[in-house]
């Protein structure tokens, strides 16, 4: 018996990896879609929460600045009032009105009082006010301000330990010490009510959305405003008020709760995703259109910018962080005389650097590489033909769109015309000073002739007597002849000294600064001053300390200042009794400021207010024959030496003109 075996054909099976991949991709896409649906609302919630917090921080900062600005205005008003009280410029009525006006302008102020050092009430914003009793903390603050001479706040004290409720009335004092010279006059005390700070300075719209609180260093509540109820503690921010002497913090707590997730999430997401495709196509088309328009506008803007830069008369130069020139405009090329292709891409040294200023260029370039640049300076450029051009350079960092510095941008101005004008002005000023000196000598010419006539007459008398002695019979008597000749020689030297003083004063010289002593300088022109003083029966006195340090100045210019000031002082005393005609020149040294001061003091008629306002104006004079340039030239000469010329009324009658000059530091004085 034979048995037969049959084999069924094998059915091919899919690889497991292919089946898994077919299901894995949709699952991944669905999970990705679900993740996006869940993540987007959560992210939107987080963004909204962050925006609310950022808005709260910005609004809190604005409120803090508003409060501090108003308190700063109050501080300035109180300090100004304190200065006027110390100077004694206010009557009792005016003082009360000023204090009442402070309360009217600042409703956050409860009262303003002036207390003596012993606590006695001098003045108050309330004329019916009872004596003020300072708290221990406020009294401590008053003692501190008295020692430091600086205004200061008193740390407010919470009156309740319950931090959930604000105290009914927490006060804070602001002390302004009053000094008249070194005399302590007491304190000007302004009292704030902390609750009024919030009621008056926090806007209603902010109070409707937030609970606003003032707390001290220990978070104790000083004042609170909660128009919309207590805050939820979700969005909060603290901001300290910068008050000298007091620690007060502004705390804001929003009444808003955390945002909720979007409703109908799935339906809304499907609709949004369906519409998103159409919108994306429209947006893409709009984006392409806008991009083409933007490119056209950019080309037009670049053309306009290029035309504008090419028409500038100011040179522009851009350099990278290594000092290599990356851009120049035509104006810069015109200033230096080199085309752009010979400059752009070059590293120092540059072809337009002048040889005599090479070390200056190298030092400044080293500073640029170190990241330190001089914002503005003057220097010299050399053109391709060798001409030197004075220029004014402005340098600033070159920053890209990301805020990163990529180099340095410079603006260069050709100041050749300005330099020429400055030189012409200097020459005109010198001519004007010479003319003023000649005018001064013209005014004292008659007195000079009278003064010279005396020694010349004496010389004539002595020489005539000597000739008479020589003409006598017999040998001349030397005991008579010698004294006569000595007297004649002395009178000749006196006349020569007068002539030399006039010649040195009126001759034209370039300003030459040298070390001079005020005493020696005054002795050089004493003869000319005494000429005018004797003519007007004026006593001339000087007070020059022996240890007065020298100054570095032009002798002739300072002599001209002293002659003008002394002549004005002598003329101002023409109408006062002869016993009061005393002209004093007093010098002093301020070691702290390093300045030598010289005061010319007369006892004349003084200077009226309407004249004082225009006293230093050019061509203004109270004399019928005056040029109106004397005091203007004096001030210009003193400022040329780094000093200042001022005037004030003499308490004993008359005027005091004072000029100050920098003194030579100890150890730098040299023989002149």
ZIBEL-V595638 format. One record per residue. N is the residue number from 1. SS is DSSP state (@ for helix, = for strand, . for the rest). OMEGA is omega in degrees with one decimal (* if undefined). Layout:
{{N;SS;OMEGA} {N;SS;OMEGA}}
This chain:
{{1;.;-175.1} {2;.;178.3} {3;.;-179.3} {4;.;178.7} {5;.;177.1} {6;.;-177.9} {7;.;177.7} {8;.;179.6} {9;.;-179.0} {10;.;178.2} {11;.;-179.2} {12;.;-178.8} {13;.;179.2} {14;.;174.8} {15;.;180.0} {16;@;-178.4} {17;@;-179.5} {18;@;178.6} {19;@;179.8} {20;@;-179.1} {21;@;-179.0} {22;@;178.1} {23;@;-176.2} {24;@;-176.6} {25;@;176.5} {26;@;-179.8} {27;@;179.4} {28;@;-179.6} {29;@;179.0} {30;@;178.8} {31;@;178.4} {32;@;179.1} {33;@;178.5} {34;@;178.9} {35;@;177.8} {36;@;-179.6} {37;@;179.6} {38;@;-174.5} {39;@;-176.3} {40;@;177.5} {41;@;178.7} {42;@;178.8} {43;@;177.7} {44;@;178.2} {45;@;179.0} {46;@;179.7} {47;@;178.5} {48;@;178.2} {49;@;179.0} {50;@;179.5} {51;@;178.1} {52;@;179.3} {53;@;179.2} {54;@;178.1} {55;@;178.0} {56;@;179.2} {57;@;-179.5} {58;@;179.9} {59;@;177.6} {60;@;178.0} {61;@;179.4} {62;@;179.7} {63;@;179.1} {64;@;179.6} {65;@;177.6} {66;@;179.0} {67;@;-177.1} {68;@;179.3} {69;@;179.7} {70;@;178.3} {71;@;176.1} {72;@;176.1} {73;@;176.6} {74;@;179.9} {75;@;-179.1} {76;@;178.9} {77;@;-180.0} {78;@;177.8} {79;@;177.6} {80;@;177.2} {81;@;178.7} {82;@;178.2} {83;@;-179.3} {84;@;176.4} {85;@;-179.5} {86;@;-179.8} {87;@;179.0} {88;.;-176.1} {89;.;-172.8} {90;.;170.3} {91;.;-179.5} {92;@;179.5} {93;@;179.5} {94;@;-179.8} {95;@;178.2} {96;@;179.6} {97;@;178.9} {98;@;179.5} {99;@;179.2} {100;@;179.7} {101;@;176.4} {102;@;179.0} {103;@;-179.9} {104;@;-179.2} {105;@;-179.0} {106;.;-177.6} {107;.;177.7} {108;.;179.1} {109;=;178.7} {110;=;178.5} {111;=;174.0} {112;=;-178.6} {113;=;173.9} {114;=;-179.6} {115;=;175.0} {116;.;178.9} {117;.;179.9} {118;.;178.1} {119;.;-179.9} {120;.;-179.5} {121;=;178.3} {122;=;-178.2} {123;=;-178.3} {124;=;175.3} {125;.;176.2} {126;.;-176.4} {127;.;-179.5} {128;.;-174.3} {129;.;175.6} {130;.;177.2} {131;.;-175.4} {132;.;177.0} {133;.;-179.1} {134;.;174.1} {135;.;178.4} {136;@;179.2} {137;@;179.6} {138;@;178.0} {139;@;176.5} {140;@;177.6} {141;@;178.4} {142;@;178.7} {143;@;-179.8} {144;@;-179.5} {145;@;178.0} {146;@;-179.9} {147;@;-176.1} {148;@;-177.0} {149;.;178.9} {150;.;178.3} {151;.;-176.7} {152;=;176.1} {153;=;172.9} {154;.;178.9} {155;.;178.8} {156;.;-177.7} {157;.;177.4} {158;.;-175.4} {159;.;179.4} {160;.;176.8} {161;.;-178.6} {162;.;-176.9} {163;.;178.8} {164;.;180.0} {165;.;-179.6} {166;.;176.3} {167;.;-176.0} {168;.;-178.1} {169;.;174.8} {170;.;-175.2} {171;=;178.4} {172;=;-177.8} {173;=;173.2} {174;=;-175.1} {175;=;173.9} {176;=;-179.5} {177;=;-179.2} {178;=;179.2} {179;=;169.7} {180;=;-170.1} {181;.;176.7} {182;.;-179.6} {183;=;180.0} {184;=;-175.6} {185;=;-177.2} {186;=;-177.3} {187;=;168.1} {188;=;-171.8} {189;=;174.5} {190;=;-175.8} {191;=;177.1} {192;=;169.9} {193;=;-171.3} {194;@;178.6} {195;@;178.9} {196;@;177.1} {197;@;179.8} {198;@;-177.7} {199;@;-174.6} {200;@;-168.5} {201;@;177.6} {202;.;-178.2} {203;.;-174.8} {204;@;-177.1} {205;@;177.7} {206;@;179.9} {207;@;178.4} {208;@;-177.1} {209;@;-173.3} {210;=;167.6} {211;=;-175.1} {212;=;-175.4} {213;=;169.8} {214;=;-179.5} {215;=;177.7} {216;.;-176.9} {217;.;-178.6} {218;.;-179.9} {219;.;172.7} {220;.;-173.8} {221;=;175.7} {222;=;178.3} {223;=;-178.5} {224;=;174.1} {225;=;-177.2} {226;.;-177.3} {227;.;-177.8} {228;.;179.4} {229;.;-178.0} {230;.;177.9} {231;.;-178.4} {232;.;179.1} {233;.;179.9} {234;.;179.1} {235;.;-179.0} {236;=;176.1} {237;=;177.4} {238;=;178.5} {239;=;-178.3} {240;=;173.1} {241;=;-177.7} {242;=;-178.9} {243;=;179.6} {244;.;177.3} {245;.;-177.2} {246;=;178.1} {247;=;179.4} {248;=;-177.6} {249;=;175.4} {250;=;-178.1} {251;=;176.8} {252;=;-178.7} {253;=;-176.4} {254;=;177.8} {255;.;-179.6} {256;.;176.8} {257;.;-178.6} {258;.;179.7} {259;.;-179.6} {260;.;175.9} {261;.;-177.5} {262;.;177.0} {263;.;179.2} {264;.;-171.4} {265;@;-173.7} {266;@;-178.9} {267;@;-179.7} {268;@;-179.1} {269;@;-179.7} {270;@;-179.9} {271;@;-179.2} {272;@;-179.8} {273;@;178.8} {274;@;179.5} {275;@;-177.7} {276;@;-179.1} {277;@;178.6} {278;@;-179.3} {279;@;-179.3} {280;@;177.3} {281;@;177.5} {282;@;179.9} {283;@;179.4} {284;@;177.7} {285;@;177.6} {286;@;179.7} {287;@;179.0} {288;@;179.4} {289;@;179.7} {290;@;-179.5} {291;@;177.3} {292;@;178.2} {293;@;179.6} {294;@;177.8} {295;@;176.7} {296;@;178.1} {297;@;179.0} {298;@;177.6} {299;@;179.1} {300;@;179.5} {301;@;178.3} {302;@;177.4} {303;@;179.1} {304;@;179.9} {305;@;178.8} {306;@;178.2} {307;@;179.8} {308;@;179.9} {309;@;179.9} {310;@;-179.1} {311;@;179.9} {312;.;171.7} {313;.;177.0} {314;.;178.4} {315;=;177.8} {316;=;-178.5} {317;=;177.4} {318;=;178.8} {319;=;176.0} {320;=;-175.6} {321;.;176.7} {322;.;-179.7} {323;.;180.0} {324;.;179.3} {325;=;-179.4} {326;=;-179.1} {327;=;170.5} {328;=;176.3} {329;.;-177.6} {330;@;-179.7} {331;@;178.1} {332;@;178.5} {333;@;179.2} {334;@;179.9} {335;@;-174.8} {336;@;177.7} {337;.;178.4} {338;.;175.9} {339;.;-175.3} {340;@;-176.8} {341;@;177.4} {342;@;-175.6} {343;.;-175.5} {344;.;179.6} {345;.;-177.8} {346;.;171.2} {347;.;177.4} {348;.;3.4} {349;.;-177.0} {350;.;-179.2} {351;.;-179.0} {352;.;175.3} {353;=;178.2} {354;.;-175.6} {355;@;-175.8} {356;@;179.5} {357;@;-174.6} {358;@;-179.3} {359;@;177.5} {360;@;178.3} {361;@;-177.8} {362;@;-179.9} {363;@;-179.6} {364;@;178.8} {365;@;176.4} {366;@;177.2} {367;@;178.8} {368;@;178.7} {369;@;178.6} {370;.;178.9} {371;.;178.9} {372;.;-177.2} {373;.;175.9} {374;.;-174.4} {375;.;-176.3} {376;=;178.0} {377;=;175.9} {378;=;177.8} {379;=;-178.6} {380;=;172.5} {381;=;179.1} {382;=;178.7} {383;.;-177.9} {384;.;178.1} {385;.;178.2} {386;.;-179.7} {387;.;177.1} {388;=;-178.2} {389;=;173.2} {390;=;-176.8} {391;=;173.2} {392;=;-172.4} {393;=;172.8} {394;=;-179.2} {395;=;177.7} {396;=;177.4} {397;=;176.0} {398;=;-171.9} {399;=;179.0} {400;.;-176.1} {401;.;-179.9} {402;.;-178.7} {403;.;-178.8} {404;.;179.4} {405;=;179.9} {406;=;-179.5} {407;=;-176.5} {408;=;177.6} {409;=;-177.9} {410;=;172.5} {411;=;-173.8} {412;=;178.2} {413;=;173.6} {414;=;-175.1} {415;.;178.9} {416;@;-179.8} {417;@;179.6} {418;@;178.3} {419;@;177.9} {420;@;179.2} {421;@;177.7} {422;@;178.3} {423;@;177.6} {424;@;178.0} {425;@;179.0} {426;@;178.5} {427;@;178.9} {428;@;177.5} {429;@;178.9} {430;@;177.4} {431;@;-179.7} {432;@;177.7} {433;@;177.9} {434;@;178.8} {435;@;179.2} {436;@;178.0} {437;@;178.0} {438;@;178.4} {439;@;177.3} {440;@;179.3} {441;@;176.6} {442;@;180.0} {443;@;-177.6} {444;.;-177.4} {445;@;-178.1} {446;@;178.0} {447;@;179.6} {448;@;178.7} {449;@;178.2} {450;@;-179.1} {451;@;177.9} {452;@;-177.6} {453;@;-178.6} {454;@;179.6} {455;@;179.0} {456;@;177.8} {457;@;178.9} {458;@;178.4} {459;@;-179.8} {460;@;-179.2} {461;@;-178.2} {462;@;-179.3} {463;@;177.0} {464;@;178.2} {465;@;179.6} {466;@;177.6} {467;@;178.2} {468;@;178.6} {469;@;-179.5} {470;@;-177.7} {471;@;178.5} {472;.;176.5} {473;.;177.6} {474;.;-178.5} {475;.;-179.3} {476;.;178.9} {477;.;-177.2} {478;@;179.9} {479;@;177.1} {480;@;-173.4} {481;@;-175.1} {482;@;177.9} {483;@;-179.2} {484;@;179.5} {485;@;177.5} {486;@;177.9} {487;@;178.0} {488;@;178.4} {489;@;179.4} {490;@;178.8} {491;@;177.1} {492;@;177.5} {493;@;177.7} {494;@;178.5} {495;@;179.0} {496;@;178.6} {497;@;178.1} {498;@;-178.4} {499;@;179.3} {500;@;178.7} {501;@;179.1} {502;@;-177.6} {503;@;179.2} {504;@;-177.4} {505;@;-171.8} {506;@;-176.5} {507;.;-174.8} {508;.;178.3} {509;.;170.8} {510;.;177.9} {511;.;-180.0} {512;.;179.0} {513;=;178.5} {514;=;178.5} {515;=;-180.0} {516;=;174.6} {517;.;-177.2} {518;@;-179.9} {519;@;179.3} {520;@;179.0} {521;@;-180.0} {522;@;177.0} {523;@;-178.5} {524;@;-178.6} {525;@;-179.3} {526;@;-178.7} {527;@;-179.1} {528;@;179.0} {529;@;-178.7} {530;@;174.7} {531;@;-178.9} {532;@;-178.6} {533;@;179.9} {534;@;179.9} {535;@;-177.9} {536;.;178.9} {537;.;-179.5} {538;.;176.0} {539;=;-178.7} {540;=;-177.8} {541;=;178.5} {542;=;177.1} {543;=;-176.6} {544;.;178.7} {545;.;-179.9} {546;.;-177.9} {547;.;179.9} {548;.;-178.4} {549;.;179.1} {550;.;175.6} {551;=;176.7} {552;=;-173.4} {553;=;174.4} {554;=;-173.1} {555;@;-173.9} {556;@;-178.6} {557;@;179.1} {558;@;174.4} {559;@;178.9} {560;@;178.5} {561;@;-179.1} {562;@;178.9} {563;@;178.9} {564;@;-177.6} {565;@;179.3} {566;@;178.6} {567;@;177.5} {568;@;179.2} {569;@;178.1} {570;@;-179.8} {571;@;-179.3} {572;@;-177.9} {573;.;-178.4} {574;.;-172.7} {575;.;179.4} {576;.;178.6} {577;.;-174.5} {578;@;-179.0} {579;@;-179.1} {580;@;-176.9} {581;.;-179.9} {582;=;177.2} {583;=;-178.1} {584;=;171.2} {585;=;-174.0} {586;=;178.2} {587;=;-179.8} {588;=;-178.9} {589;=;175.9} {590;=;-176.3} {591;.;-178.5} {592;.;179.1} {593;.;-177.5} {594;.;-175.6} {595;=;172.9} {596;=;-179.8} {597;=;177.1} {598;=;-178.5} {599;=;174.6} {600;=;-169.9} {601;=;174.6} {602;.;178.7} {603;.;-174.7} {604;.;-173.2} {605;.;-179.3} {606;.;-177.0} {607;.;177.5} {608;.;-177.0} {609;@;-177.8} {610;@;176.8} {611;@;-177.6} {612;@;-178.6} {613;.;-177.1} {614;.;-169.9} {615;.;-176.8} {616;.;179.7} {617;.;177.9} {618;.;175.4} {619;.;173.5} {620;.;-177.4} {621;.;174.2} {622;.;179.0} {623;.;-178.9} {624;.;-177.7} {625;.;-175.9} {626;.;177.5} {627;.;-177.3} {628;.;-177.8} {629;.;-172.9} {630;@;-177.7} {631;@;177.0} {632;@;178.1} {633;@;178.5} {634;@;-179.2} {635;@;179.0} {636;@;-179.0} {637;@;-179.6} {638;@;179.1} {639;@;176.0} {640;@;-179.6} {641;.;178.3} {642;.;179.7} {643;.;-179.0} {644;=;178.6} {645;=;-179.6} {646;=;176.0} {647;=;176.4} {648;=;-179.2} {649;=;175.6} {650;.;-180.0} {651;.;179.9} {652;.;-178.4} {653;.;-179.1} {654;.;-174.3} {655;=;176.3} {656;=;172.8} {657;=;-177.4} {658;=;171.0} {659;=;-179.6} {660;=;178.6} {661;=;177.5} {662;=;178.3} {663;=;175.7} {664;.;178.6} {665;.;178.4} {666;.;179.0} {667;.;179.0} {668;.;-179.7} {669;.;179.9} {670;.;176.7} {671;.;179.1} {672;.;*}}
